[in-house]
């Protein structure tokens, strides 16, 4: 079973350059969507964090920490997608 999976992975890797050449706009589109997704994620996290602090100002430190971690993860996924496209 493992050898079958390895063979399938090698076959897919052999066909990947041909697919990338067939759709030259595909890479740019994927990179743009990755950036859009990261920006939307950071915006949503920021707005919800501000809303949470407005409701409970005493939890500012905890909300700030969770917000920064969430934003870093969203940006990290966007950056990984940019590098995966190239």
Order of alpha helices (4+ residues) and beta strands (2+ residues): alpha-alpha-alpha
